[in-house]
Amino acid sequence: MPRDLADVLHHLIPEAGETRETRPAPEPVTRPAPPDDSRRRARDTRLLALPIGEDDVVRAALAWNLAVEITRLATPTTVVAPDGGDPALWPEAVDSLGTRIVRVSAGDLAELEQAATRARAAARDAGTAHGAAEPGIVLVQVPPRWLCGGGPGSGLLEWTLLLASSDPRDLLEAYGIAKLVSRRQPGARIGVTLHGAHRRGESRRAFAKLAEVASRRLGLELESYGQLVDDLQVYRAVVDRRPIGLVQPQGAATRCLRDVAGQLLEQCEVSARA
């Protein structure tokens, strides 16, 4: 019988790479007072790649609600999604406080990066026009199958967030995607947010196991970006065409989404000051 995740990884995730409560979160970074030059800060808008399949309704719902919480905390946020997937994957027009879905024509990673770069420039200019004092984030859906095979590296993957549940098969998939990302973009910063935990401590143990195996077998240091809870409430809000933050602003799901959004924004500020 296998004793841990590492004992079965070589069976389920060949070395060629296939896609088929967490490590302690980073210490909070104290946000400095906004500088007078808001135009400089608006240029700090960053791309965040989210490997999400073209029919992955669960992760798309979580990503959309995360984008709304980033908007509520800082500045209007854009989600870039390639055409060709499930047309119902992303909401068309909902009351989302300025969060936008931008669908782009792209057939591979290179074309998606070009489209995302244009969206980033538009988001930067919009932030400048609104006098945004916070750096912005453009979330980009990356179909995992586009990571397979050869091809040049992609700056789009320099900052990547994996959304994974604590289910063993999901952890294996996350491991495989992390491996593919690191091969396409060596040195990429890869974070993980766990969702769907049913017991206290489950997410923490799941992340610790995933991070340990990724470090030992791939030399990757994964970062924890917290956990999301009450997935069912998020799905119901999406069916109702309203983000969970507006339906249940004080609910557990909203608080967790806001915590993850805050960690992402803090990382933007750290990078901007570096």
Secondary structure, DSSP 8 states (H G I E B T S, - for coil): ---SHHHHHHHHS-TT------S------------S-HHHHHTT-EEEEEE--TT-HHHHHHHHHHHHHHHHHTS--EEEEETTS-TTSS-SS---TT-EEEEE--SSHHHHHHHHHHHHHHHHHHHHHTT--S--EEEEEE-GGGGSS-----GGGSEEEEEEESSHHHHHHHHHHHHHHHHHSTT-EEEEEEE---STTHHHHHHHHHHHHHHHHH----EEEEEE--HHHHHHHHHTTS-HHHHSTTSHHHHHHHHHHHHHHHHHHHHHH-
